[in-house]
Amino acid sequence: MRTPRHTLVQFSDVHIVPEGELLMGTLDTLDQMERALAAVERADLDPAALIFTGDLADTGDIRAYRRLRELVEAAAGRIGTPALFAMGNHDKREAFREGLLEAVPHGEPHDYVHHAGDVRVVVLDSTVPGTHGGGLEESQLEWLRAELAEPAAAGTVLALHHPPIPTPLAFLERLSLENPERLGAVIKDTDVKIVLTGHNHHATCGALAGVPVWSAPAVAYRADVFPPKGSYQGVTGVGYTRVDVYDELATATFVPVEQASPVYSFERAKVDAYLAKNPGAQH
């Protein structure tokens, strides 16, 4: 039986707006974020970290960052796990640092390393101020190369906003990570088990230099990958991600924000006891 060494929870593209506003006049994105966090709190889970992969405030408004910080700090405190934040193209570095991190505001890339037990989480800032596309400076890649030179005991999870893999939506493809092969050359044959990204508002998996890449669903709204002809549209059906880190690999699992209705529900102890007596049983 394969059991994960660590579980992380990824949220992306939450697009929080200031109090009293709705995203595009219709979406209460803070409520959606609150419902997602509440589900994590209820779960039989002890996550090593909550990872937010960008587009945290829809317009980079410091008031939106403060709303998100208040919500996440309280939930993360109850869960007993740290919250890690990455920049997205809708974010503004100065307001992000001041409003969300309560740090001195400045305009340099927000790159850092966090060790959650023996798994390493590396966060890269793939934003290019003034544009919505993504890119990484040579200095960032050199910093990452130096960090990855020494493996972590349980491996590394790399998080950034812009996906280095294609999206089926041409509008978004023009805004993906520029020159992804440069990042691929750095992570190839390292201990990076998975690359977590967001940006596209739809769940997609792929690979870069042999490393699995997950482009996460959005908490705000979903980009329709089968839109009507001649259109691009955002729709309901949002979610977040459960990331499990095993000894040899990592997996990403889509989780819907909408409350699910049970089809069946068994006590876990009874299921474990049954499987122990019937090791070949399948559901």
Protein Blocks (a to p, Z undefined) as FASTA:
>chain_A
ZZdfbdcdddehklpacehiaehhlacfklmmmmmmmmmmmpccddfbdcdeejkbfnlp
aklmmmmmmmmmmmmmmnopacdddddfkbcfklmmmmmnopacdfbdcdddddehjacc
ddddfbdehiabdcddfklmmmmmmmmmpccfkopadddfbdcbdcfblklmmmmcehkl
lmmmmmgopabfbdcdehjopacdddeehiacdddddfkbccdfbbcehiacddehiadd
dddddfkbccdddddfbdcddfbdcdfklmmmmmmmmmmbcZZ
